[in-house]
Amino acid sequence: MGHTVLAIPVLALDEVVRERTRFYDPSFVSTDARFAHAHITVLGPWVPDPAPADLGALAEIASTTTCFEVTLNALDEFPNGLIHLRPEPDGEVRLLTKRLAAAFPAYPPYGGEFADVAPHLTLDQRSATVTLAAVRARVAHLLPVTVRVDRIDLQWWANNDCRQLQSFPLDDDTEESA
């Protein structure tokens, strides 16, 4: 059984995340070249089988959100041991999540599991052999990563079937001023 995710792709870190995905469960390594393993989730799980009206509402939100930049450099760990990078500033990502959650109230972020939905890019999970320091050493040469957020990817996550379903461009106000 799979689920959809609305995600901001972070291609500069895709190989690192793909490698860890392969380590934990190779069935989640996608063969779709468009699929971004490294991403910041803006809403997930989302509508399992989106209808045209769902896709239209998503397209409307995307097209009325101006492109923005975030920098990933701050490594952190959630209480559950999830090691991640925090996007800074995170206000625009939070706002995008808030708008999407309001448009799709039946699909709260992370199924409503967390009171504060902190935007992040998952890198690893703490264990006896995985520490914050070890992950920092593994990714330090790649950081900081600045991402121009210019689209929302609709991803499908399922064993042996991870793929990008569609991409929704954000409003690129630089085209109008050029």
Secondary structure by P-SEA (a helix, b strand, c coil): ccccccccccccaaaaaaaaaaaccccccccccccccbbbbccccccccccaaaaaaaaaaaaaccccccccccccccccbbbbbbcccaaaaaaaaaaaaaacccccccccccccbbbbbbcccccccccaaaaaaacccccccccccccccccccccccccccccccccccccccc
